[in-house]
Amino acid sequence: MNMQSTKPAHALVIGGSIAGLLAARVLSDTFATVTIVERDPLPVGAEARKGTPQARHGHGLLAGGYQIMERLFPGFGQELIANGAMPCDVINDARWYQLGGYKAKFKSGLEGILMSRPLIESVIRRRVLALPNVKVVEEGVHALCATADRTRVTGVQLTSGEELQAELVIDASGRGSKAPVWLEALGYAKPTEERVKIDVGYTTRIFRRRPTDLNGDLAAFVTPTAPQQTRIGFMVAMEGDRWIISLGGWLGDHAPTDLAGWIDFARTLPAPDLYEVVKDAEPLGEAVVHKIPTNQRRRYEGLQRSPAAFLVMGDALCAFNPVYGQGMTVAAFEAQALEQLLAADPNLADLHRRFFARVAKIVDVPWSMVIGEDFRYPQIEGKRPAGTAFLHAYMNRVHRIARHDPVVCRAFFDVANMIKPPTALFAPPVLWRVMTGGQKTPASMVTGMNPLEARPSLQGG
């Protein structure tokens, strides 16, 4: 039998950003054809576009997301490197100043890769659009189409009035998704929406990168000690011997756009690393600003009624404070969940229920981590989860011990990179070190090792 004939005919993805491209890649294995509907023209090369305003700012691809993308696109990392991206050891090649001190540095084997957002998006887009059963329609979506009884979505109506039919529709159109409005037009309730008001904003500039900057390190992250401090700065090496550097803060404490004022803002950060680079570096281009008023999560898994054959993912589902770098990696985990669900049971009639239940569990972890950190500021508006004060106190110890204990440091970065669940920070070997002050374990014992396999000695640190 020709297996191609057994595939569902057509899937449709709204949005051509990374979440949409990853969805299209996964769907291409199951559907005969996949159409990406994107209102903005998709660039050919590594260029920022209107549909992704955050693309002109610094981005981090966490190790967990990197691993998934490498599996979906074999040779993905090498292709990025061939286009100028730089491989790095997340712990050894970067400076992490958090809660008043620097994390320990050692060769960890935790692989990352540094590049601009337009570069990573262009490589993914090129790979996806090279698939023979994937195509793009450059137009906006006006509404969802559905069966007469409105129990199943059957496609979309474009802004031109044309209708595109599909057996599965995925909305990956970003934070400004119209999916709640579209569902309401079909007679469904809007999903419950959680918002945590943060008023974060940052101003980004690009500079020429010199070999002596940061003594050869490839990134630096300087974060405030809340609630006394609100300012943050991060700089990441990217292709073309450049730095992309973002300065900003919480609660409206945003960096100015003029160069002199921006450099002065860098001087006020809790650690001097960024200022020492930018005070006499060569600027390239003008400043760009990005503001994020809220963390935003839409609870589609809580809908009592929702139409079949319609899914939501990426920022359309949950949009995080981007200073934590979770967005692309969460989108990758959601795409992987979709892939697994379709492989286990290709039935589309209840896929929406299975998908929303699965991704809710995926999103729970980074959502709790992000809002938990944001709630260090008493002025932040939103519902505080139970146990927030305890977690803050425990994480304060984790950050402090991670300055000299490689096992605790590695455990923290495994969790931050979504390699391991947050419970890894409470596993007995790590908990013991956190509560007793940690040890200066030889870094060679940590490199490439699961830190939870480390056994504490009987001597305190």
The 8 nearest C-alpha neighbors of each residue, nearest first, counted from 0:
[[1, 2, 4, 3, 5, 6, 7, 31],
 [0, 2, 3, 4, 5, 6, 31, 7],
 [3, 1, 5, 4, 0, 6, 29, 31],
 [2, 4, 1, 5, 6, 31, 30, 0],
 [3, 5, 2, 6, 1, 31, 7, 0],
 [6, 4, 2, 3, 7, 1, 8, 31],
 [5, 7, 30, 4, 3, 31, 29, 8],
 [8, 6, 30, 9, 31, 5, 29, 166],
 [7, 9, 31, 30, 6, 32, 166, 10],
 [8, 10, 32, 165, 166, 33, 30, 31],
 [11, 9, 167, 33, 165, 166, 168, 30],
 [10, 12, 34, 168, 33, 35, 165, 167],
 [13, 11, 35, 169, 168, 170, 36, 19],
 [14, 12, 170, 36, 171, 172, 35, 169],
 [13, 15, 172, 37, 171, 19, 16, 36],
 [16, 14, 19, 37, 20, 35, 17, 13],
 [17, 15, 19, 18, 14, 20, 51, 120],
 [16, 18, 20, 19, 21, 120, 15, 327],
 [19, 17, 330, 21, 313, 20, 16, 171],
 [20, 18, 22, 15, 171, 14, 16, 17],
 [19, 21, 23, 17, 22, 18, 15, 16],
 [20, 22, 24, 18, 23, 19, 334, 17],
 [21, 23, 19, 25, 20, 24, 334, 26],
 [24, 22, 20, 26, 21, 25, 27, 19],
 [23, 25, 21, 27, 22, 26, 127, 20],
 [26, 24, 22, 27, 23, 338, 28, 21],
 [25, 27, 23, 28, 29, 24, 30, 22],
 [28, 26, 24, 25, 30, 29, 23, 33],
 [27, 29, 26, 25, 30, 24, 31, 338],
 [30, 28, 26, 27, 6, 31, 7, 25],
 [31, 29, 7, 6, 32, 27, 8, 9],
 [30, 32, 8, 6, 9, 7, 132, 29],
 [31, 33, 132, 9, 30, 133, 8, 10],
 [34, 32, 133, 10, 11, 9, 132, 27],
 [35, 33, 11, 134, 135, 133, 12, 36],
 [34, 36, 135, 12, 11, 13, 136, 134],
 [35, 37, 136, 13, 14, 135, 137, 12],
 [38, 36, 137, 14, 15, 39, 138, 139],
 [37, 39, 138, 139, 137, 40, 36, 140],
 [40, 38, 37, 41, 50, 137, 49, 138],
 [41, 39, 137, 42, 38, 37, 48, 138],
 [40, 42, 39, 43, 48, 15, 37, 137],
 [43, 41, 44, 40, 46, 45, 48, 121],
 [42, 44, 41, 45, 121, 46, 125, 124],
 [43, 45, 42, 46, 121, 118, 117, 122],
 [46, 44, 117, 118, 121, 47, 43, 120],
 [47, 45, 117, 44, 42, 48, 118, 121],
 [46, 48, 117, 54, 55, 45, 49, 51],
 [49, 47, 50, 51, 46, 52, 42, 54],
 [48, 50, 51, 52, 39, 47, 54, 40],
 [49, 51, 48, 52, 39, 16, 38, 15],
 [50, 52, 53, 54, 49, 48, 47, 16],
 [53, 51, 54, 49, 50, 55, 48, 289],
 [54, 52, 51, 55, 56, 289, 57, 116],
 [53, 55, 116, 52, 56, 51, 47, 117],
 [56, 54, 53, 47, 52, 57, 287, 116],
 [57, 55, 54, 53, 203, 58, 245, 243],
 [56, 58, 243, 245, 244, 235, 115, 59],
 [59, 57, 116, 324, 56, 60, 115, 114],
 [58, 60, 324, 61, 57, 113, 325, 327],
 [59, 61, 65, 64, 328, 327, 62, 58],
 [62, 60, 416, 64, 63, 59, 328, 65],
 [61, 63, 65, 416, 64, 111, 66, 110],
 [64, 62, 418, 417, 66, 61, 65, 416],
 [65, 63, 328, 67, 66, 61, 62, 331],
 [64, 66, 62, 68, 63, 67, 69, 61],
 [65, 67, 69, 63, 64, 68, 62, 70],
 [68, 66, 70, 64, 69, 65, 71, 331],
 [67, 69, 71, 65, 70, 66, 72, 64],
 [70, 68, 72, 66, 75, 73, 67, 71],
 [69, 71, 67, 68, 72, 73, 66, 75],
 [70, 72, 68, 69, 73, 67, 24, 25],
 [71, 73, 69, 75, 70, 68, 74, 126],
 [74, 72, 69, 75, 70, 71, 68, 76],
 [73, 75, 77, 76, 78, 72, 69, 70],
 [76, 74, 69, 78, 72, 73, 77, 79],
 [77, 75, 79, 78, 74, 80, 69, 112],
 [76, 78, 80, 74, 79, 75, 81, 82],
 [79, 77, 81, 75, 80, 76, 74, 82],
 [78, 80, 82, 76, 84, 77, 81, 75],
 [79, 81, 84, 77, 83, 82, 78, 85],
 [80, 82, 78, 79, 83, 77, 84, 76],
 [83, 81, 79, 80, 84, 78, 238, 118],
 [82, 84, 238, 80, 81, 85, 79, 239],
 [85, 83, 80, 114, 238, 79, 113, 82],
 [86, 84, 113, 112, 80, 87, 83, 114],
 [87, 85, 112, 111, 113, 84, 88, 80],
 [88, 86, 111, 112, 89, 92, 110, 85],
 [87, 89, 110, 91, 92, 90, 109, 111],
 [88, 90, 111, 109, 87, 91, 92, 110],
 [91, 89, 88, 104, 92, 93, 107, 105],
 [90, 92, 105, 104, 106, 88, 93, 89],
 [93, 91, 216, 88, 217, 90, 87, 89],
 [94, 92, 218, 219, 216, 217, 91, 90],
 [93, 95, 219, 220, 218, 96, 101, 92],
 [96, 94, 220, 101, 102, 219, 97, 93],
 [95, 97, 101, 221, 100, 220, 222, 94],
 [96, 98, 222, 99, 100, 95, 101, 221],
 [99, 97, 224, 100, 223, 398, 96, 222],
 [98, 100, 97, 224, 96, 101, 269, 223],
 [101, 99, 96, 97, 98, 102, 402, 399],
 [102, 100, 96, 95, 402, 97, 103, 94],
 [101, 103, 402, 95, 401, 104, 96, 100],
 [102, 104, 402, 403, 401, 405, 101, 105],
 [105, 103, 91, 90, 102, 106, 94, 92],
 [106, 104, 91, 107, 442, 90, 103, 405],
 [107, 105, 91, 446, 108, 88, 90, 442],
 [106, 108, 446, 109, 447, 105, 90, 445],
 [107, 109, 447, 446, 110, 106, 88, 89],
 [110, 108, 107, 88, 89, 111, 62, 447],
 [111, 109, 88, 108, 87, 89, 62, 112],
 [112, 110, 87, 62, 89, 86, 88, 109],
 [111, 113, 86, 85, 87, 84, 114, 110],
 [112, 114, 85, 84, 237, 236, 86, 111],
 [113, 115, 237, 84, 238, 118, 116, 85],
 [116, 114, 118, 117, 237, 119, 58, 57],
 [115, 117, 54, 119, 118, 58, 120, 114],
 [118, 116, 45, 120, 46, 47, 115, 119],
 [119, 117, 45, 121, 115, 116, 120, 122],
 [118, 120, 122, 116, 121, 117, 123, 115],
 [119, 121, 117, 123, 118, 122, 124, 116],
 [120, 122, 124, 118, 45, 119, 123, 44],
 [123, 121, 125, 119, 124, 120, 126, 118],
 [124, 122, 126, 120, 125, 121, 127, 119],
 [125, 123, 121, 127, 126, 122, 120, 128],
 [126, 124, 122, 128, 123, 127, 121, 129],
 [125, 127, 123, 129, 124, 128, 122, 130],
 [128, 126, 124, 129, 130, 125, 24, 123],
 [127, 129, 130, 125, 126, 133, 124, 134],
 [130, 128, 126, 127, 125, 131, 133, 124],
 [129, 131, 128, 127, 133, 132, 126, 27],
 [130, 132, 133, 129, 128, 134, 32, 27],
 [131, 133, 32, 130, 33, 31, 27, 134],
 [134, 132, 33, 130, 131, 34, 128, 32],
 [133, 135, 34, 35, 33, 128, 132, 136],
 [134, 136, 35, 34, 36, 137, 133, 37],
 [137, 135, 36, 138, 35, 37, 134, 34],
 [138, 136, 37, 38, 36, 40, 39, 135],
 [137, 139, 38, 37, 136, 36, 157, 140],
 [138, 140, 38, 158, 157, 37, 141, 36],
 [141, 139, 157, 158, 142, 156, 155, 138],
 [140, 142, 158, 157, 156, 139, 143, 155],
 [143, 141, 156, 181, 155, 140, 144, 157],
 [142, 144, 155, 156, 154, 181, 145, 152],
 [143, 145, 154, 155, 153, 152, 156, 142],
 [146, 144, 152, 153, 149, 151, 143, 147],
 [145, 147, 149, 148, 151, 150, 153, 152],
 [148, 146, 149, 145, 150, 151, 144, 152],
 [147, 149, 146, 150, 145, 151, 185, 306],
 [150, 148, 146, 145, 147, 151, 185, 306],
 [149, 151, 306, 148, 307, 146, 152, 145],
 [152, 150, 307, 306, 145, 149, 146, 308],
 [151, 153, 145, 308, 144, 154, 309, 307],
 [152, 154, 145, 144, 165, 164, 166, 151],
 [155, 153, 164, 165, 144, 163, 152, 143],
 [156, 154, 143, 144, 163, 162, 142, 157],
 [155, 157, 162, 142, 141, 161, 160, 140],
 [158, 156, 140, 141, 159, 160, 161, 139],
 [157, 159, 141, 160, 139, 140, 156, 138],
 [160, 158, 157, 161, 156, 138, 139, 141],
 [159, 161, 157, 158, 156, 162, 141, 140],
 [162, 160, 157, 159, 156, 163, 158, 155],
 [163, 161, 156, 155, 157, 164, 160, 154],
 [164, 162, 154, 155, 156, 165, 161, 157],
 [163, 165, 154, 153, 162, 155, 166, 9],
 [166, 164, 154, 9, 10, 153, 167, 11],
 [165, 167, 9, 10, 153, 308, 168, 8],
 [166, 168, 308, 10, 165, 309, 11, 169],
 [169, 167, 11, 309, 12, 10, 308, 154],
 [170, 168, 310, 12, 311, 309, 13, 171],
 [169, 171, 311, 13, 172, 12, 310, 312],
 [172, 170, 19, 14, 312, 13, 173, 313],
 [171, 173, 14, 176, 170, 13, 315, 175],
 [174, 172, 315, 314, 175, 176, 171, 313],
 [173, 175, 315, 314, 176, 318, 172, 317],
 [176, 174, 173, 177, 315, 172, 314, 178],
 [177, 175, 315, 172, 173, 178, 174, 170],
 [178, 176, 180, 179, 181, 175, 172, 315],
 [177, 179, 181, 180, 176, 182, 170, 311],
 [180, 178, 189, 182, 181, 177, 183, 190],
 [181, 179, 183, 177, 178, 182, 184, 189],
 [180, 182, 178, 184, 183, 179, 142, 143],
 [183, 181, 185, 179, 187, 184, 180, 178],
 [182, 184, 187, 186, 180, 185, 181, 188],
 [183, 185, 181, 182, 186, 180, 187, 142],
 [186, 184, 182, 183, 187, 149, 181, 145],
 [185, 187, 183, 184, 182, 188, 149, 181],
 [188, 186, 183, 182, 185, 189, 305, 304],
 [189, 187, 183, 190, 186, 182, 302, 304],
 [188, 190, 179, 183, 191, 187, 182, 180],
 [191, 189, 299, 298, 297, 302, 192, 188],
 [190, 192, 298, 297, 189, 193, 299, 301],
 [191, 193, 297, 296, 190, 298, 194, 295],
 [194, 192, 296, 295, 297, 191, 195, 298],
 [195, 193, 295, 294, 293, 196, 381, 192],
 [194, 196, 381, 294, 293, 380, 197, 295],
 [195, 197, 293, 380, 379, 292, 198, 194],
 [196, 198, 293, 199, 292, 379, 250, 249],
 [199, 197, 292, 250, 251, 249, 291, 196],
 [200, 198, 249, 291, 197, 248, 290, 250],
 [201, 199, 290, 253, 247, 289, 291, 248],
 [202, 200, 247, 246, 289, 253, 288, 245],
 [201, 203, 288, 246, 245, 287, 254, 247],
 [204, 202, 245, 287, 244, 286, 56, 288],
 [203, 205, 286, 244, 243, 245, 285, 206],
 [204, 206, 243, 283, 242, 282, 244, 241],
 [207, 205, 282, 242, 283, 281, 241, 208],
 [206, 208, 241, 281, 242, 240, 282, 209],
 [209, 207, 241, 240, 242, 206, 210, 212],
 [208, 210, 211, 212, 207, 240, 241, 280],
 [211, 209, 212, 215, 208, 214, 213, 240],
 [210, 212, 214, 209, 215, 213, 208, 216],
 [213, 211, 214, 209, 210, 215, 276, 208],
 [212, 214, 216, 215, 211, 272, 276, 217],
 [215, 213, 211, 212, 216, 210, 217, 209],
 [214, 216, 213, 211, 212, 210, 217, 92],
 [215, 217, 92, 213, 93, 214, 218, 94],
 [218, 216, 236, 92, 93, 235, 215, 219],
 [219, 217, 235, 93, 234, 216, 236, 94],
 [218, 220, 94, 234, 93, 233, 95, 221],
 [221, 219, 233, 95, 96, 232, 94, 222],
 [222, 220, 96, 232, 231, 233, 270, 97],
 [221, 223, 231, 97, 96, 220, 232, 224],
 [224, 222, 228, 229, 230, 225, 231, 98],
 [223, 225, 98, 228, 227, 226, 99, 222],
 [226, 224, 227, 228, 375, 223, 376, 229],
 [225, 227, 376, 228, 375, 224, 229, 377],
 [226, 228, 225, 224, 229, 223, 376, 375],
 [229, 227, 223, 225, 224, 226, 230, 269],
 [228, 230, 248, 249, 223, 225, 231, 252],
 [231, 229, 248, 223, 247, 228, 268, 249],
 [232, 230, 222, 248, 247, 221, 246, 223],
 [233, 231, 246, 221, 245, 220, 247, 222],
 [232, 234, 220, 245, 219, 244, 221, 235],
 [235, 233, 244, 219, 218, 243, 242, 245],
 [234, 236, 218, 243, 242, 217, 237, 244],
 [237, 235, 242, 217, 241, 218, 113, 243],
 [238, 236, 114, 241, 115, 113, 242, 84],
 [237, 239, 83, 84, 240, 114, 241, 236],
 [238, 240, 241, 237, 83, 207, 208, 84],
 [241, 239, 208, 238, 207, 237, 242, 236],
 [242, 240, 208, 207, 239, 237, 206, 236],
 [243, 241, 236, 206, 208, 205, 235, 237],
 [242, 244, 205, 235, 234, 57, 204, 236],
 [245, 243, 234, 204, 203, 233, 242, 205],
 [244, 246, 203, 202, 233, 232, 201, 234],
 [247, 245, 232, 201, 202, 231, 254, 203],
 [248, 246, 201, 253, 254, 231, 200, 230],
 [247, 249, 230, 252, 229, 253, 231, 199],
 [248, 250, 199, 229, 251, 252, 198, 197],
 [251, 249, 198, 252, 197, 199, 248, 229],
 [250, 252, 198, 253, 249, 199, 248, 200],
 [253, 251, 248, 249, 250, 247, 229, 230],
 [252, 254, 247, 248, 200, 251, 201, 255],
 [253, 255, 247, 202, 246, 261, 201, 264],
 [256, 254, 261, 257, 260, 253, 202, 264],
 [255, 257, 286, 261, 258, 202, 254, 260],
 [258, 256, 260, 259, 255, 261, 286, 262],
 [257, 259, 261, 260, 262, 256, 286, 255],
 [260, 258, 262, 261, 257, 263, 264, 256],
 [259, 261, 263, 257, 262, 258, 255, 264],
 [260, 262, 258, 264, 263, 255, 259, 257],
 [263, 261, 265, 259, 264, 260, 258, 278],
 [262, 264, 260, 266, 265, 261, 259, 267],
 [263, 265, 261, 262, 267, 266, 260, 254],
 [266, 264, 262, 274, 263, 267, 268, 261],
 [265, 267, 263, 274, 264, 268, 262, 271],
 [268, 266, 264, 265, 269, 263, 230, 270],
 [269, 267, 270, 265, 266, 230, 231, 271],
 [268, 270, 223, 267, 221, 271, 222, 99],
 [271, 269, 268, 272, 221, 96, 273, 267],
 [272, 270, 274, 273, 275, 266, 268, 269],
 [273, 271, 275, 274, 270, 276, 213, 219],
 [274, 272, 276, 275, 271, 277, 265, 234],
 [273, 275, 265, 277, 266, 276, 271, 272],
 [276, 274, 272, 273, 278, 277, 271, 279],
 [277, 275, 274, 273, 278, 280, 212, 279],
 [278, 276, 280, 274, 279, 275, 273, 262],
 [279, 277, 274, 276, 275, 280, 262, 273],
 [278, 280, 277, 276, 281, 275, 274, 282],
 [281, 279, 277, 278, 276, 282, 206, 207],
 [280, 282, 207, 206, 283, 279, 277, 208],
 [283, 281, 206, 205, 280, 284, 207, 204],
 [284, 282, 206, 205, 281, 207, 285, 204],
 [285, 283, 282, 205, 286, 204, 206, 287],
 [284, 286, 204, 287, 283, 205, 282, 256],
 [285, 287, 204, 203, 256, 202, 288, 284],
 [288, 286, 203, 202, 285, 204, 289, 55],
 [287, 289, 202, 201, 203, 290, 286, 200],
 [288, 290, 201, 200, 53, 202, 291, 287],
 [291, 289, 200, 199, 292, 201, 288, 198],
 [290, 292, 199, 293, 200, 198, 289, 320],
 [291, 293, 198, 197, 196, 199, 290, 294],
 [294, 292, 196, 197, 195, 291, 295, 194],
 [293, 295, 319, 195, 194, 320, 318, 196],
 [296, 294, 194, 318, 317, 193, 293, 319],
 [297, 295, 317, 193, 192, 316, 318, 298],
 [296, 298, 192, 316, 191, 190, 299, 317],
 [299, 297, 191, 300, 190, 301, 192, 296],
 [298, 300, 190, 301, 302, 297, 355, 191],
 [299, 301, 355, 298, 356, 302, 359, 352],
 [300, 302, 299, 298, 303, 190, 191, 355],
 [303, 301, 304, 299, 300, 190, 305, 298],
 [302, 304, 301, 305, 300, 188, 299, 187],
 [305, 303, 302, 187, 306, 188, 301, 150],
 [304, 306, 302, 187, 307, 303, 150, 182],
 [307, 305, 151, 150, 152, 309, 308, 304],
 [306, 308, 151, 309, 348, 351, 152, 150],
 [309, 307, 167, 152, 151, 347, 168, 351],
 [308, 310, 168, 307, 169, 167, 152, 351],
 [311, 309, 169, 351, 170, 168, 308, 312],
 [312, 310, 170, 169, 316, 171, 315, 309],
 [313, 311, 316, 171, 315, 170, 314, 310],
 [314, 312, 330, 18, 315, 316, 171, 317],
 [313, 315, 318, 173, 317, 174, 316, 312],
 [316, 314, 173, 174, 176, 313, 312, 171],
 [317, 315, 312, 314, 297, 313, 311, 296],
 [316, 318, 296, 314, 295, 315, 297, 313],
 [319, 317, 314, 295, 294, 174, 296, 316],
 [320, 318, 294, 321, 317, 295, 326, 325],
 [319, 321, 294, 322, 323, 291, 318, 369],
 [322, 320, 323, 324, 319, 325, 326, 291],
 [321, 323, 324, 320, 325, 319, 58, 231],
 [324, 322, 321, 325, 320, 369, 319, 59],
 [323, 325, 59, 321, 322, 326, 58, 60],
 [326, 324, 328, 323, 329, 327, 321, 365],
 [325, 327, 329, 328, 324, 330, 319, 321],
 [328, 326, 330, 329, 325, 331, 60, 64],
 [327, 329, 64, 331, 330, 326, 325, 61],
 [328, 330, 332, 326, 331, 327, 325, 333],
 [331, 329, 313, 333, 327, 18, 328, 332],
 [330, 332, 328, 334, 329, 333, 64, 335],
 [333, 331, 335, 329, 334, 330, 336, 328],
 [334, 332, 336, 330, 335, 331, 358, 329],
 [335, 333, 337, 331, 336, 332, 22, 21],
 [334, 336, 332, 338, 333, 337, 331, 339],
 [337, 335, 333, 339, 338, 334, 340, 332],
 [338, 336, 334, 340, 335, 339, 341, 333],
 [337, 339, 335, 341, 336, 340, 25, 342],
 [338, 340, 342, 336, 337, 341, 343, 335],
 [341, 339, 343, 337, 342, 338, 344, 336],
 [340, 342, 345, 344, 338, 343, 339, 337],
 [343, 341, 339, 340, 344, 338, 345, 29],
 [342, 344, 340, 341, 339, 345, 338, 346],
 [343, 345, 341, 346, 342, 340, 350, 347],
 [344, 346, 341, 347, 342, 343, 340, 350],
 [347, 345, 344, 348, 350, 349, 341, 343],
 [348, 346, 350, 349, 308, 345, 307, 167],
 [347, 349, 346, 307, 350, 308, 351, 151],
 [348, 350, 351, 352, 347, 307, 353, 346],
 [351, 349, 347, 353, 352, 354, 348, 346],
 [350, 352, 354, 349, 353, 310, 307, 355],
 [353, 351, 355, 350, 354, 349, 356, 300],
 [352, 354, 350, 356, 351, 355, 357, 349],
 [353, 355, 351, 357, 356, 352, 350, 358],
 [354, 356, 300, 358, 352, 357, 353, 359],
 [355, 357, 353, 359, 354, 300, 358, 352],
 [358, 356, 354, 359, 355, 360, 353, 361],
 [357, 359, 361, 360, 355, 356, 362, 333],
 [360, 358, 362, 356, 361, 357, 355, 363],
 [359, 361, 363, 358, 362, 357, 356, 364],
 [362, 360, 358, 359, 363, 364, 357, 332],
 [361, 363, 359, 364, 360, 365, 366, 358],
 [364, 362, 360, 366, 361, 365, 367, 359],
 [363, 365, 367, 366, 362, 361, 368, 360],
 [364, 366, 368, 367, 362, 363, 369, 325],
 [367, 365, 363, 369, 364, 368, 362, 370],
 [368, 366, 364, 365, 370, 369, 371, 363],
 [367, 369, 365, 371, 366, 370, 364, 372],
 [370, 368, 366, 372, 371, 367, 365, 373],
 [369, 371, 373, 372, 367, 368, 374, 366],
 [370, 372, 368, 374, 369, 373, 367, 387],
 [371, 373, 369, 370, 374, 375, 368, 391],
 [374, 372, 370, 375, 371, 376, 369, 379],
 [375, 373, 376, 371, 372, 370, 379, 377],
 [374, 376, 373, 372, 225, 226, 377, 371],
 [375, 377, 374, 226, 378, 379, 225, 373],
 [378, 376, 379, 375, 374, 226, 380, 373],
 [377, 379, 376, 380, 250, 374, 197, 375],
 [380, 378, 377, 376, 197, 196, 374, 381],
 [381, 379, 196, 195, 378, 382, 197, 377],
 [382, 380, 195, 383, 194, 196, 379, 193],
 [381, 383, 384, 380, 195, 194, 193, 374],
 [382, 384, 381, 385, 387, 374, 371, 370],
 [385, 383, 387, 386, 382, 371, 367, 370],
 [384, 386, 387, 383, 388, 389, 382, 390],
 [385, 387, 389, 388, 390, 384, 383, 391],
 [386, 388, 390, 389, 385, 384, 391, 371],
 [389, 387, 391, 390, 386, 392, 385, 375],
 [390, 388, 392, 386, 391, 387, 393, 394],
 [391, 389, 393, 387, 392, 388, 394, 386],
 [392, 390, 388, 394, 389, 393, 395, 387],
 [391, 393, 395, 389, 390, 394, 388, 396],
 [392, 394, 390, 396, 395, 391, 389, 397],
 [395, 393, 397, 391, 396, 392, 390, 398],
 [394, 396, 392, 398, 393, 397, 391, 399],
 [395, 397, 399, 394, 393, 398, 400, 433],
 [398, 396, 394, 400, 399, 395, 401, 433],
 [399, 397, 401, 395, 396, 400, 394, 402],
 [398, 400, 396, 397, 401, 402, 395, 100],
 [399, 401, 397, 402, 398, 437, 404, 403],
 [402, 400, 408, 404, 398, 407, 403, 399],
 [403, 401, 102, 103, 400, 399, 101, 404],
 [402, 404, 103, 401, 439, 400, 405, 438],
 [405, 403, 439, 401, 438, 406, 407, 437],
 [406, 404, 408, 407, 409, 440, 442, 103],
 [407, 405, 409, 450, 408, 404, 410, 445],
 [408, 406, 410, 401, 409, 405, 404, 429],
 [407, 409, 401, 405, 411, 406, 410, 404],
 [408, 410, 412, 406, 411, 407, 405, 413],
 [411, 409, 407, 413, 408, 412, 450, 406],
 [412, 410, 408, 414, 409, 413, 415, 407],
 [411, 413, 415, 409, 414, 410, 416, 408],
 [414, 412, 418, 410, 416, 411, 419, 415],
 [413, 415, 419, 417, 412, 411, 416, 421],
 [414, 416, 412, 417, 413, 411, 418, 61],
 [415, 417, 61, 413, 62, 414, 418, 63],
 [418, 416, 414, 63, 419, 415, 413, 420],
 [417, 419, 413, 63, 416, 414, 62, 420],
 [418, 420, 414, 417, 413, 423, 421, 416],
 [419, 421, 422, 414, 423, 417, 418, 364],
 [422, 420, 423, 414, 424, 419, 364, 425],
 [421, 423, 425, 424, 420, 426, 419, 414],
 [424, 422, 421, 426, 425, 420, 419, 410],
 [423, 425, 422, 426, 421, 429, 410, 430],
 [426, 424, 430, 422, 423, 427, 429, 421],
 [425, 427, 423, 429, 424, 430, 428, 422],
 [426, 428, 430, 429, 431, 425, 451, 432],
 [429, 427, 431, 430, 426, 454, 455, 451],
 [430, 428, 432, 431, 427, 426, 407, 424],
 [429, 431, 427, 433, 425, 432, 428, 426],
 [432, 430, 428, 429, 434, 433, 427, 435],
 [431, 433, 437, 429, 435, 430, 434, 436],
 [434, 432, 430, 431, 436, 435, 437, 397],
 [433, 435, 431, 432, 436, 430, 437, 396],
 [436, 434, 432, 433, 437, 431, 459, 460],
 [437, 435, 433, 434, 432, 460, 400, 438],
 [436, 438, 432, 460, 404, 433, 435, 400],
 [439, 437, 460, 404, 440, 459, 436, 432],
 [438, 440, 404, 403, 441, 460, 405, 437],
 [439, 441, 438, 442, 405, 404, 444, 406],
 [442, 440, 443, 444, 439, 445, 405, 404],
 [441, 443, 445, 444, 105, 440, 405, 446],
 [444, 442, 441, 445, 446, 106, 105, 440],
 [443, 445, 442, 441, 446, 440, 448, 453],
 [444, 446, 448, 442, 443, 447, 406, 450],
 [447, 445, 107, 448, 443, 108, 106, 444],
 [446, 448, 108, 107, 445, 449, 109, 106],
 [449, 447, 445, 446, 450, 444, 452, 107],
 [448, 450, 451, 452, 447, 453, 445, 410],
 [451, 449, 452, 453, 406, 448, 410, 409],
 [450, 452, 449, 453, 428, 429, 426, 423],
 [453, 451, 450, 449, 454, 448, 428, 406],
 [454, 452, 450, 451, 455, 428, 406, 449],
 [453, 455, 428, 452, 456, 451, 450, 429],
 [456, 454, 428, 453, 457, 432, 431, 458],
 [457, 455, 458, 454, 459, 438, 453, 440],
 [456, 458, 459, 455, 454, 460, 438, 431],
 [459, 457, 456, 460, 455, 438, 437, 435],
 [458, 460, 438, 457, 435, 437, 436, 456],
 [459, 438, 437, 436, 439, 458, 435, 432]]
